[in-house]
Structures are given as structure tokens and as C-alpha cells.
Amino acid sequence: MTEKTTPYPVLACILVVLGTVLALSGIDLVLPAIPTLHEALPGSEEAAQLVIACFIGGSASGLLLFGMLGERYGRRRCLVFALLAYGLLSGAATLSPDMWTLLGIRFFQGLASAAPAVFAPGIIRALFSEQGATRAIGALSSFESLTPAGAPIAGLWLVQQGGWELPFFVTGVLAVALSAVFIVWGGILPPSKDREKQKQKGSYWRLIGSPVFLRYGLSQALVVGGLLVFVFGAPAVMVNAMGGTMMHFITMQVVGISCFIIASNVTGSLVKRFGPEPMITFGTGMATTGAVLVLLFALFGNGDPIWLTPIFILVNSGLGFRGPPGFLRAIMAGQGDDDRASSLTILWIFGIAALGTAAVSPFIEDGLIPLAIAGAGLQLGATLCLVLLPRLEPTELTA
């Protein structure tokens, strides 16, 4: 068990999770405003599509930036500052005189939004024991998976009530309010570790050169990235190449996300019984099996997209079983450099998803086989990481 670092660890965890949800809402909550944004602001329809791209670009830059700033200035201070900046930039976006000003604001808003994702895993690790942190990360993952489904619905209602500015305004108010809570009640968050000690050994190159970190961080990114590559390409393949409808894709997503949420929330109990390493291996094996079955279906199946739903359950459930302990072990493998370990793992997820989607896109019209090959290849890569790379030693678990 870890020493309690705050008198209200559960409340602190809830507030941190809220911060990550607010950061994610910077994409999903504003999506309903994009189709008509060019009518409200001077600028083209093509420029309006960059509202999301600029935010994502800023987020990728923020992952690396906050991974370094956390050790220098402390994650509590950086998190509060980033939330405040995120909220103020959200408010500033509503005052944009034209599309290009909005795009500039969105880049810096995305940069600030990366802080909760970088700092949340390390904060959660400091709040709980390994088993408790596994449970908390499972709950965090569940909320994060629900945000893309619920936020656009809320965003559409806000746009209908008050125009494109209202989603930005509501996000800004909530982010500023949350930062104010952390400022007034600073003791709710656990203190950062000895920053001088981190400065002496912390670097991204050290993590990239660590086989133990690669075992957990890279395998996590390959499992998540493999799933995302398939999901990003599935609508076009299922509708255009397989003769299905968007309902086939929606059904696959709803069932898959539901299974992921269930698996990620029971993993804490399973880790207590079987240990984290068996759950990471089991979940990775399940996800890989599902991806290989999708490939076999693409090669030898009848082409009916309805069969993808039960097969893809294995991939989603596998991620749910391995995701929380796998991500936590990636953080622990950072050997005290929690923030960089978190940011690098998330950045790898972004990169693998983006590069994989770009690599598959020219072959989308060829049907399910290219997409299935990409998904299965990435999942097999994750399995190889577990087979070839060393585990955390017991002496390293308390670092």
C-alpha cells in the first residue's frame, strides 16, 4: 500500500478525471459547430475543418512540453496553470473576429489541454496503491471512452441554444472553475516527487532506450493504436466495400465500447487475484486473437459486416483487461519520471493511430483485407513486445 498523500484521494481522483474529460471535450463538444462555422466567421469551409486539426496539433506539442515542465515546476502547479489557460483560451475563442484567429487560439488551447492527460496517471499513482490505481485508471478510461459519444450530443444542444460560441464558453467556465478549486484547495492533490532527483535522470531518450519501458509503453500504444486504426477506417470499409450501413458501424462501436468499459472496471479485481503481468498478457493475447480473427474473416468470410461486431468484441475487451495495468506499469517503468512516461506513451498512441490510418487510407476502397492486415500487424507487434522485452523487477516497483 502507498502512503496516503491527501486526505481525500477519491475526491482528488474525481477532480482529475473531470480535468481530462474537459480536455477531451475540446474536440468532441465543438464538433457540432464545425459544419456551420464558416457561416458565422469570415473564412472558408475548408478552414473550418482545421479547427480540430489545430487543436490536435497543439495537443501533440503539449504532451512533450508538459512532460518536461512537470519535473521542473511540479505537476500541481502546471496542471492548475494549464487548466486556467485552457479555460481562458476557450473564452477567448468566442471573441474571434475571423477563422484564422480562431485557428491560432485552438492550437494553444490544444497545447494546454494536454496537461491533464500527462499528469493524471502520475497523480492517480500517487493517490492509491497499485491495485487502487489500476481501478482508478480503469474508471478514467471508461469516462474517456464515453466522452466521444456523449460530448457531441451535448455540444449539439448547446449550439442550438446559443450558437457556435456556447460550447467554447461552457468549456471555459468549467475549466476556470476547476482550476480555482485546485488553487483554493491546493492540498487536495498529492505533492510532486523530489524534482531535483527527477532532473538528474529524467529524459525522453532515457525512456526510449529502456527495454522495460518499451515493453509496457510501446505495447500499450500498439494495442490502442491498432484498435483506433481499424475504427477510423471501418465506416468507409463497412459501408462502401462491404455493402453495409452506418448502423453496422454504430452497433460495433456501442457493443465494443460497452465491453471495454466492463472489462476495464473489473480488471482491478482481477489484478488483485492474478497479478498485473498475467492480466497484461491475457488482454494483449485477447486483442491479438480478435484482430487475427478479423483478418481471417476478411480473407475467408462471407463479407457480411454484421459479423465484425462479435469478433471485434475481443479487441475491445482485450484492451479493457490490459489497458489499466499496462498503462500503470508504463508509468512505473519510468522510474520516477512519471510525466514523461505518460506523455510519451500517449504520443506514441497518437502517432501510431495517425500513421497507421494514413498508410491504410489509399487501400480503403480495396475492402476489409488491408485494414485487417494493419490492425492484426499492430496487435502482433504488441505481443512481440511482451515476448521479447524484459519485465519490471520487483525492486523497481516502488521507484
KEMAR-153683 format. One record per residue (C-alpha): x, y, z. Coordinates in steps of 0.25 Angstrom, whole numbers. Example, Ala and Ser with C-alpha at 12.3 -4.5 7.8 and 13.67 -1.06 7.14 Angstrom:
<c1: 49&c2: -18&c3: 31>
<c1: 55&c2: -4&c3: 29>
REM end
This chain:
<c1: 0&c2: 0&c3: 0>
<c1: 5&c2: 14&c3: -3>
<c1: 5&c2: 25&c3: 8>
<c1: -7&c2: 34&c3: 7>
<c1: -3&c2: 47&c3: 1>
<c1: -16&c2: 55&c3: 2>
<c1: -28&c2: 53&c3: 12>
<c1: -38&c2: 51&c3: 1>
<c1: -32&c2: 43&c3: -10>
<c1: -45&c2: 38&c3: -17>
<c1: -49&c2: 53&c3: -18>
<c1: -36&c2: 57&c3: -23>
<c1: -37&c2: 46&c3: -34>
<c1: -51&c2: 50&c3: -38>
<c1: -46&c2: 65&c3: -40>
<c1: -34&c2: 60&c3: -48>
<c1: -43&c2: 51&c3: -57>
<c1: -52&c2: 63&c3: -59>
<c1: -40&c2: 71&c3: -64>
<c1: -37&c2: 60&c3: -74>
<c1: -51&c2: 60&c3: -79>
<c1: -51&c2: 75&c3: -80>
<c1: -39&c2: 74&c3: -89>
<c1: -45&c2: 63&c3: -98>
<c1: -57&c2: 72&c3: -99>
<c1: -49&c2: 82&c3: -106>
<c1: -51&c2: 73&c3: -119>
<c1: -64&c2: 66&c3: -117>
<c1: -72&c2: 77&c3: -111>
<c1: -69&c2: 86&c3: -122>
<c1: -71&c2: 76&c3: -134>
<c1: -86&c2: 80&c3: -136>
<c1: -82&c2: 95&c3: -138>
<c1: -72&c2: 92&c3: -149>
<c1: -82&c2: 90&c3: -161>
<c1: -87&c2: 104&c3: -160>
<c1: -75&c2: 111&c3: -154>
<c1: -71&c2: 117&c3: -167>
<c1: -85&c2: 124&c3: -168>
<c1: -82&c2: 131&c3: -155>
<c1: -68&c2: 135&c3: -156>
<c1: -60&c2: 140&c3: -168>
<c1: -53&c2: 129&c3: -174>
<c1: -55&c2: 116&c3: -183>
<c1: -62&c2: 103&c3: -181>
<c1: -48&c2: 97&c3: -182>
<c1: -42&c2: 105&c3: -172>
<c1: -53&c2: 102&c3: -162>
<c1: -49&c2: 87&c3: -163>
<c1: -35&c2: 91&c3: -158>
<c1: -42&c2: 95&c3: -144>
<c1: -40&c2: 80&c3: -140>
<c1: -26&c2: 79&c3: -147>
<c1: -20&c2: 91&c3: -140>
<c1: -25&c2: 86&c3: -126>
<c1: -19&c2: 72&c3: -129>
<c1: -6&c2: 78&c3: -133>
<c1: -5&c2: 87&c3: -121>
<c1: -9&c2: 75&c3: -112>
<c1: 3&c2: 67&c3: -118>
<c1: 12&c2: 78&c3: -115>
<c1: 7&c2: 79&c3: -101>
<c1: 9&c2: 65&c3: -98>
<c1: 24&c2: 67&c3: -100>
<c1: 24&c2: 81&c3: -93>
<c1: 17&c2: 77&c3: -80>
<c1: 25&c2: 64&c3: -79>
<c1: 37&c2: 73&c3: -77>
<c1: 30&c2: 84&c3: -69>
<c1: 25&c2: 75&c3: -59>
<c1: 38&c2: 72&c3: -53>
<c1: 43&c2: 86&c3: -53>
<c1: 31&c2: 93&c3: -47>
<c1: 23&c2: 82&c3: -41>
<c1: 11&c2: 75&c3: -47>
<c1: 1&c2: 82&c3: -37>
<c1: 5&c2: 96&c3: -42>
<c1: 6&c2: 92&c3: -56>
<c1: -8&c2: 86&c3: -56>
<c1: -14&c2: 98&c3: -50>
<c1: -8&c2: 107&c3: -59>
<c1: -11&c2: 99&c3: -71>
<c1: -26&c2: 98&c3: -67>
<c1: -27&c2: 113&c3: -65>
<c1: -20&c2: 115&c3: -79>
<c1: -29&c2: 105&c3: -85>
<c1: -42&c2: 112&c3: -79>
<c1: -37&c2: 126&c3: -83>
<c1: -34&c2: 122&c3: -97>
<c1: -47&c2: 115&c3: -98>
<c1: -54&c2: 128&c3: -95>
<c1: -45&c2: 136&c3: -104>
<c1: -49&c2: 127&c3: -115>
<c1: -63&c2: 132&c3: -114>
<c1: -57&c2: 146&c3: -117>
<c1: -50&c2: 142&c3: -130>
<c1: -52&c2: 152&c3: -141>
<c1: -49&c2: 142&c3: -152>
<c1: -46&c2: 128&c3: -155>
<c1: -31&c2: 129&c3: -155>
<c1: -31&c2: 136&c3: -141>
<c1: -39&c2: 124&c3: -136>
<c1: -29&c2: 114&c3: -142>
<c1: -18&c2: 121&c3: -135>
<c1: -25&c2: 120&c3: -122>
<c1: -29&c2: 106&c3: -124>
<c1: -14&c2: 102&c3: -125>
<c1: -11&c2: 108&c3: -112>
<c1: -24&c2: 103&c3: -106>
<c1: -20&c2: 89&c3: -110>
<c1: -6&c2: 91&c3: -104>
<c1: -12&c2: 94&c3: -91>
<c1: -22&c2: 82&c3: -92>
<c1: -10&c2: 72&c3: -92>
<c1: -7&c2: 75&c3: -77>
<c1: -18&c2: 67&c3: -71>
<c1: -14&c2: 55&c3: -79>
<c1: 0&c2: 56&c3: -76>
<c1: -1&c2: 58&c3: -61>
<c1: -14&c2: 49&c3: -58>
<c1: -7&c2: 36&c3: -57>
<c1: 4&c2: 40&c3: -48>
<c1: -5&c2: 47&c3: -39>
<c1: -14&c2: 35&c3: -38>
<c1: -2&c2: 26&c3: -36>
<c1: 2&c2: 35&c3: -24>
<c1: -12&c2: 35&c3: -18>
<c1: -14&c2: 20&c3: -18>
<c1: -7&c2: 6&c3: -17>
<c1: -4&c2: -1&c3: -29>
<c1: -18&c2: -9&c3: -29>
<c1: -25&c2: 4&c3: -26>
<c1: -18&c2: 12&c3: -37>
<c1: -22&c2: 1&c3: -46>
<c1: -36&c2: 2&c3: -43>
<c1: -36&c2: 17&c3: -44>
<c1: -29&c2: 17&c3: -57>
<c1: -40&c2: 7&c3: -62>
<c1: -50&c2: 17&c3: -58>
<c1: -43&c2: 28&c3: -64>
<c1: -42&c2: 20&c3: -77>
<c1: -57&c2: 18&c3: -76>
<c1: -60&c2: 32&c3: -75>
<c1: -51&c2: 36&c3: -87>
<c1: -57&c2: 25&c3: -96>
<c1: -71&c2: 31&c3: -93>
<c1: -67&c2: 45&c3: -96>
<c1: -67&c2: 44&c3: -111>
<c1: -81&c2: 38&c3: -110>
<c1: -87&c2: 48&c3: -101>
<c1: -80&c2: 61&c3: -103>
<c1: -85&c2: 63&c3: -118>
<c1: -99&c2: 61&c3: -113>
<c1: -97&c2: 72&c3: -102>
<c1: -90&c2: 80&c3: -112>
<c1: -101&c2: 80&c3: -122>
<c1: -111&c2: 84&c3: -111>
<c1: -102&c2: 96&c3: -107>
<c1: -100&c2: 100&c3: -122>
<c1: -116&c2: 100&c3: -123>
<c1: -117&c2: 108&c3: -111>
<c1: -107&c2: 119&c3: -112>
<c1: -99&c2: 117&c3: -125>
<c1: -85&c2: 112&c3: -128>
<c1: -79&c2: 121&c3: -117>
<c1: -87&c2: 114&c3: -105>
<c1: -79&c2: 100&c3: -105>
<c1: -66&c2: 108&c3: -104>
<c1: -72&c2: 117&c3: -93>
<c1: -77&c2: 106&c3: -85>
<c1: -63&c2: 98&c3: -86>
<c1: -56&c2: 111&c3: -82>
<c1: -65&c2: 113&c3: -70>
<c1: -63&c2: 99&c3: -65>
<c1: -48&c2: 99&c3: -67>
<c1: -46&c2: 112&c3: -60>
<c1: -55&c2: 107&c3: -48>
<c1: -47&c2: 94&c3: -47>
<c1: -34&c2: 102&c3: -47>
<c1: -40&c2: 111&c3: -36>
<c1: -43&c2: 99&c3: -28>
<c1: -29&c2: 94&c3: -29>
<c1: -23&c2: 108&c3: -25>
<c1: -32&c2: 109&c3: -13>
<c1: -31&c2: 95&c3: -8>
<c1: -17&c2: 92&c3: -13>
<c1: -15&c2: 81&c3: -3>
<c1: -25&c2: 72&c3: -10>
<c1: -14&c2: 68&c3: -20>
<c1: -2&c2: 60&c3: -16>
<c1: 11&c2: 67&c3: -16>
<c1: 21&c2: 64&c3: -27>
<c1: 33&c2: 55&c3: -24>
<c1: 47&c2: 61&c3: -22>
<c1: 49&c2: 69&c3: -35>
<c1: 64&c2: 70&c3: -33>
<c1: 64&c2: 55&c3: -33>
<c1: 56&c2: 55&c3: -46>
<c1: 64&c2: 65&c3: -53>
<c1: 77&c2: 57&c3: -51>
<c1: 71&c2: 45&c3: -58>
<c1: 59&c2: 49&c3: -66>
<c1: 59&c2: 50&c3: -81>
<c1: 51&c2: 45&c3: -93>
<c1: 64&c2: 38&c3: -98>
<c1: 66&c2: 30&c3: -86>
<c1: 51&c2: 25&c3: -87>
<c1: 53&c2: 21&c3: -102>
<c1: 65&c2: 14&c3: -98>
<c1: 59&c2: 6&c3: -87>
<c1: 55&c2: -8&c3: -91>
<c1: 46&c2: -9&c3: -79>
<c1: 39&c2: 4&c3: -82>
<c1: 37&c2: -1&c3: -97>
<c1: 31&c2: -14&c3: -92>
<c1: 19&c2: -6&c3: -86>
<c1: 19&c2: 7&c3: -93>
<c1: 21&c2: 3&c3: -107>
<c1: 12&c2: -10&c3: -105>
<c1: 1&c2: -1&c3: -99>
<c1: 2&c2: 9&c3: -111>
<c1: 2&c2: -3&c3: -121>
<c1: -11&c2: -9&c3: -115>
<c1: -19&c2: 4&c3: -114>
<c1: -13&c2: 9&c3: -128>
<c1: -17&c2: -4&c3: -135>
<c1: -31&c2: -2&c3: -130>
<c1: -32&c2: 12&c3: -134>
<c1: -27&c2: 10&c3: -148>
<c1: -37&c2: -1&c3: -150>
<c1: -48&c2: 8&c3: -144>
<c1: -44&c2: 20&c3: -152>
<c1: -45&c2: 12&c3: -165>
<c1: -57&c2: 3&c3: -162>
<c1: -68&c2: 13&c3: -166>
<c1: -63&c2: 14&c3: -181>
<c1: -60&c2: -1&c3: -182>
<c1: -73&c2: -5&c3: -176>
<c1: -82&c2: 4&c3: -184>
<c1: -74&c2: 5&c3: -197>
<c1: -67&c2: -8&c3: -199>
<c1: -76&c2: -18&c3: -191>
<c1: -89&c2: -12&c3: -194>
<c1: -93&c2: -9&c3: -180>
<c1: -99&c2: 3&c3: -174>
<c1: -94&c2: 13&c3: -163>
<c1: -103&c2: 5&c3: -153>
<c1: -94&c2: -7&c3: -155>
<c1: -82&c2: 2&c3: -150>
<c1: -90&c2: 9&c3: -139>
<c1: -94&c2: -5&c3: -134>
<c1: -80&c2: -10&c3: -134>
<c1: -75&c2: 3&c3: -127>
<c1: -86&c2: 3&c3: -116>
<c1: -84&c2: -12&c3: -113>
<c1: -69&c2: -11&c3: -113>
<c1: -69&c2: 1&c3: -104>
<c1: -78&c2: -5&c3: -94>
<c1: -69&c2: -18&c3: -94>
<c1: -57&c2: -9&c3: -92>
<c1: -64&c2: -1&c3: -80>
<c1: -68&c2: -14&c3: -73>
<c1: -54&c2: -21&c3: -75>
<c1: -46&c2: -8&c3: -71>
<c1: -55&c2: -7&c3: -58>
<c1: -53&c2: -22&c3: -54>
<c1: -38&c2: -22&c3: -57>
<c1: -35&c2: -16&c3: -43>
<c1: -41&c2: -29&c3: -36>
<c1: -34&c2: -38&c3: -46>
<c1: -21&c2: -31&c3: -44>
<c1: -23&c2: -34&c3: -29>
<c1: -25&c2: -49&c3: -31>
<c1: -16&c2: -52&c3: -43>
<c1: -6&c2: -40&c3: -43>
<c1: -3&c2: -29&c3: -53>
<c1: 6&c2: -37&c3: -62>
<c1: -4&c2: -48&c3: -65>
<c1: -15&c2: -38&c3: -68>
<c1: -6&c2: -30&c3: -78>
<c1: -2&c2: -43&c3: -85>
<c1: -16&c2: -48&c3: -85>
<c1: -22&c2: -35&c3: -90>
<c1: -12&c2: -34&c3: -101>
<c1: -14&c2: -48&c3: -105>
<c1: -29&c2: -46&c3: -106>
<c1: -27&c2: -33&c3: -114>
<c1: -18&c2: -40&c3: -123>
<c1: -27&c2: -52&c3: -125>
<c1: -38&c2: -43&c3: -129>
<c1: -30&c2: -35&c3: -139>
<c1: -25&c2: -48&c3: -145>
<c1: -39&c2: -54&c3: -146>
<c1: -44&c2: -41&c3: -153>
<c1: -33&c2: -43&c3: -163>
<c1: -37&c2: -58&c3: -165>
<c1: -51&c2: -53&c3: -167>
<c1: -46&c2: -43&c3: -177>
<c1: -39&c2: -54&c3: -185>
<c1: -49&c2: -65&c3: -184>
<c1: -62&c2: -59&c3: -178>
<c1: -75&c2: -57&c3: -185>
<c1: -73&c2: -42&c3: -185>
<c1: -86&c2: -38&c3: -176>
<c1: -81&c2: -27&c3: -167>
<c1: -91&c2: -31&c3: -156>
<c1: -80&c2: -42&c3: -152>
<c1: -70&c2: -31&c3: -149>
<c1: -77&c2: -27&c3: -136>
<c1: -76&c2: -41&c3: -129>
<c1: -61&c2: -42&c3: -134>
<c1: -57&c2: -28&c3: -130>
<c1: -62&c2: -30&c3: -116>
<c1: -49&c2: -38&c3: -114>
<c1: -41&c2: -26&c3: -117>
<c1: -49&c2: -16&c3: -109>
<c1: -49&c2: -26&c3: -97>
<c1: -34&c2: -29&c3: -98>
<c1: -31&c2: -14&c3: -97>
<c1: -40&c2: -13&c3: -85>
<c1: -33&c2: -24&c3: -78>
<c1: -19&c2: -20&c3: -81>
<c1: -21&c2: -5&c3: -82>
<c1: -21&c2: 0&c3: -68>
<c1: -10&c2: -9&c3: -62>
<c1: -2&c2: -7&c3: -75>
<c1: -2&c2: 8&c3: -75>
<c1: 1&c2: 8&c3: -60>
<c1: 13&c2: -1&c3: -62>
<c1: 18&c2: 8&c3: -73>
<c1: 17&c2: 19&c3: -63>
<c1: 25&c2: 11&c3: -53>
<c1: 35&c2: 7&c3: -63>
<c1: 39&c2: 22&c3: -64>
<c1: 46&c2: 20&c3: -51>
<c1: 40&c2: 33&c3: -45>
<c1: 39&c2: 40&c3: -58>
<c1: 24&c2: 38&c3: -58>
<c1: 20&c2: 50&c3: -66>
<c1: 30&c2: 48&c3: -78>
<c1: 26&c2: 33&c3: -77>
<c1: 11&c2: 37&c3: -78>
<c1: 13&c2: 47&c3: -89>
<c1: 22&c2: 38&c3: -98>
<c1: 12&c2: 27&c3: -97>
<c1: 0&c2: 35&c3: -101>
<c1: 9&c2: 42&c3: -112>
<c1: 12&c2: 28&c3: -118>
<c1: -3&c2: 25&c3: -118>
<c1: -6&c2: 37&c3: -126>
<c1: 6&c2: 35&c3: -135>
<c1: 3&c2: 20&c3: -138>
<c1: -12&c2: 23&c3: -140>
<c1: -9&c2: 35&c3: -149>
<c1: 2&c2: 28&c3: -157>
<c1: -6&c2: 15&c3: -158>
<c1: -18&c2: 22&c3: -163>
<c1: -10&c2: 29&c3: -173>
<c1: -3&c2: 17&c3: -178>
<c1: -17&c2: 9&c3: -180>
<c1: -25&c2: 21&c3: -186>
<c1: -20&c2: 18&c3: -200>
<c1: -25&c2: 4&c3: -199>
<c1: -38&c2: 6&c3: -193>
<c1: -46&c2: 4&c3: -206>
<c1: -40&c2: -10&c3: -207>
<c1: -48&c2: -15&c3: -195>
<c1: -46&c2: -21&c3: -182>
<c1: -33&c2: -28&c3: -184>
<c1: -23&c2: -16&c3: -184>
<c1: -30&c2: -11&c3: -171>
<c1: -30&c2: -24&c3: -165>
<c1: -15&c2: -26&c3: -168>
<c1: -12&c2: -13&c3: -162>
<c1: -20&c2: -16&c3: -149>
<c1: -14&c2: -30&c3: -147>
<c1: 0&c2: -25&c3: -150>
<c1: 0&c2: -15&c3: -139>
<c1: -6&c2: -25&c3: -129>
<c1: 4&c2: -35&c3: -132>
<c1: 15&c2: -24&c3: -130>
<c1: 9&c2: -22&c3: -116>
<c1: 10&c2: -37&c3: -114>
<c1: 25&c2: -37&c3: -118>
<c1: 28&c2: -26&c3: -108>
<c1: 23&c2: -35&c3: -97>
<c1: 31&c2: -47&c3: -102>
<c1: 44&c2: -40&c3: -105>
<c1: 45&c2: -29&c3: -95>
<c1: 48&c2: -30&c3: -80>
<c1: 38&c2: -28&c3: -69>
<c1: 39&c2: -19&c3: -57>
<c1: 47&c2: -25&c3: -46>
<c1: 41&c2: -25&c3: -32>
<c1: 52&c2: -15&c3: -27>
<c1: 47&c2: -5&c3: -38>
<c1: 32&c2: -5&c3: -34>
<c1: 34&c2: 5&c3: -23>
<c1: 42&c2: 15&c3: -31>
REM end
